[in-house]
Amino acid sequence: MKTEEKLNMTMLCDFYELTMGNGYFKKGYKDRITYFDVFFRRVPDGGGFAIVAGLEQLIDYIENLHFSTADIAYLRGRNLFCDEFLDYLADFHFTGDIYAVPEGTPVFPREPLVIVRAPTIEAQLIETFTLLTINHQSLIATKANRITRAARGRTVLEFGSRRAQGADAAIIGARAAYIGGVAGTACTISDQRYGVPAGGTMAHAWVQMFDSEYEAFKSYCEVYPTNATLLVDTYNTLKSGVPNAIRAFNEVLRPLGITKCGIRLDSGDMAYLTQKARKMLDEAGWPECKISVSNSLDEYLIQDLFLQDAKIDMFGVGERMITASSEPVFGGVYKLAAVENQDGEILPKIKVSENVEKITIPHFKKVYRLYGKDTGKAIVDYITVHDETVDENHTLQIFDPRATWKKKTVYNFTARELLVPVFRKGKCVYQKPTLPEIQAYCRQQVDTLWEEVKRFDNPHAYYVDLSQKLWEIQHDLLQKNN
């Protein structure tokens, strides 16, 4: 099979999106305006919140939507699609509206992360890639945020490229991890393409290449005197690795007046070894030497290391971050929420299921986040119909949409709409922030959450409530479909 030099991501769709598109076309639904929501039902790892990411790649995808001549020829060869539909695809481009929660925002189950308002075929065809980019990057950003919070302010680096599930997962995964809070990556191309700071020093092969461990360390210090981090566990960490590192520092760096340096461990009992190494380095006059560790770390192992009084300044986290191996699926879905009739009236749609989690929230919606004026902390996310507003000057009574007798009065708050316009009539209207700006925004927004919500285990369930109007619409539709 011949391939183009650059893959056309328009064809990265489930085949049913094309068969439905052809059906919509033939049945006269091509121009019907529809509303689809992207949302998720459960936070990975049983956490209290997720971090949304992937919007920048969604924007790039939408702006480049097209079917090439080769794509049309392939589809024609399947003998499933009418010529008129294929002619429509040959001139295909996105003409709808998209609203999204900005990258780096803490988000919660059941609330829309992305809303697509577009003609039926357009909205249906972008389902797969929209889910792919939001699901993958939100998963990695969420895991990275858990790990960086476990590190208690110490530097965390993403080391997972070689264990990622494919090239794109490595490259884009490093971007998502940076949004979640890591300081940098080992993946060079992620720095080149997205500006995720790349760095690295040596592997065990460097140490093995020389006639002695000491010679390897000394040579590295000579080549990189201002960035000397030495891998000390190739042979024996405490008997040779740390002593040889100290010797190299003394002979090469000290005469240059350089005190910034480091050692790294990739194996062994990290708590014990870092305690002993710290003592040896301090006694040798290298109190500023940083100790970094790697080797299948995650948030729980990092927490345990601190409980054991490990002396660690930096963590390199690989496979368990880049693959989110503890729960490698984010679970976002793309569901129809409403359609417009010929008069422009919005008609809510609902999916009903015996599994209560799978019942959808109908209609074209807004999501407000309410913050306490006195604390700056997030109180509740409040989902309304698109034409509703929240008056900050009045108290607001909220209730659990699944247990309506549970009520709470909210007062002295500020309200912020989470969903912002990204595309209007097919044109991008969103000013994309820089990656460092997204990371800083993520950190600031996570700080607005109460500590109880941020617990790794059994976190407090954050309120995500429906307005009275939206609840009644959902309730009426459930009654009609019962």
C-alpha positions, 0 to 999 in steps of 0.5 A: 500500500502506498502512503503519502509523505504526511498522513492525512488525519482526516482519515483517522476516523472510525469507519462508521462515521463514514457510513453514517455520514453517507446515510445522513447525506442520502436521507437529507440530514447533511445540513442539520445542526447537531450538538455533541459533548465530550465528557468522561465518567470517572477519574483515573486512579480513583482520583478527585479530579482530572487535568484536561489537555489536547486542545492544541492538537484538536485545533490543528486537526480541525484547521487541516481537515480535508479529503485528498484525491487518494482518500476519495479513491480509496472510499470509492473502491469500497463500493459503499458510498454514493458519488454525491457523498464522495463529491461532498467529501472532496470539498469537505471542510469544517464550518461549525462551532467548537467550545472547549475547556482550556488545557490545564483546567482541573475537570470532573466527571459528566461535565462537557470538556468540548462541545461541537456544534456543527452540521451532522456529517461534520460533527460525526466525522471528527468524533474519533480524533477529538476523543483520541487527542483529548483522551490521551493527553488528559490521561497523561496530564492527570497522571503527571499531575499526581506524580508531581504533587507527590514529589513535594516540590522536587523536580520531576522529569519525564523519562518514558519515551522508550516505553511509550506506546508508539512515537506519537505517544512519546512526543505528545505524551511529553507535552501532556506531562509538562502541562501536568507539572513535570519540569522537562523531558528526555524526549528531544523531539518534544523540545524541538516541536513543542518547547518541552525542555529536554535534558539528559546526561549519561547512561550506564553505557558511558560508564562501561565504555571507559577502562574505569568508573573513575575515568568515565566520571572524570571525562564527563566532568571535563566535557560537561563541567556545568552539567555534571550529573553522574550515574553512580550505580553501574557497579557498586553505588556506595563502595565505588560509585559515590566515592569516584563521583566525589573524586571526579568533582574534587579534581575537575569541578572544584578547581573551576569553582563549580559547586553545582553537580549531581549524582543519579541512581537507577537501581537498588534501595533508593531510601537507604542509598540516598541517605548514605550518599547524602551523608558521604557528599556532605562530609566531602564538602559537596552539600549542593550536589543534587541526588536524582533517582529513577526506576519505575517510579509513580506517585505511591513509590515517591510518597513511600520514599519520603516516608522513609526519609529518602534524600532526593532532589529530583525524580525521573519518571518513565513508563508509569507516567508516559503509559499511565500504566495503573489505569491506561484509559481515560474513558472520554466519550462523544455523545449527541446532546441536541439537534436543531430543527428547521426553525433553529429551535434546539431540541435536547437529546438523551441517551438512556441506560440501565447503567445510571452512569451512562445516562447523558445530560441533554441540551446545549450547555454551559459550565460555571465554576463557582469560587469562594470570594473569601477563600479563592477555592472552587466550591462547585461546578454548575451545569446550565442550559446555554441561555442561563446565567449565574448572578453572583449577587444572589445566593444560589441553591444547588442540589445533587442531581442524583439525590435531589434532597441533598441541597446546599446554598452557595453565597459570596462567590464568583462565577467563571464560565469554563467553556470558551469559544474555539471555532466560530463558523469554521474559523479558529477564534481562540488565542492559543497560550504558550506551553509554559503559560498552560503549565502555570495556569494548571498549577494555579487552578489546581491550587484552587482545589481543597486538599480533600479533593486532591487526596490520592486515595478516597478523595472528597467528591467535588460537587458537579450539579445541574441547574433546576432548568437543566435537571427538569429537561433531563427528568422529562426526557427520562420520563418520556423514554421510560 
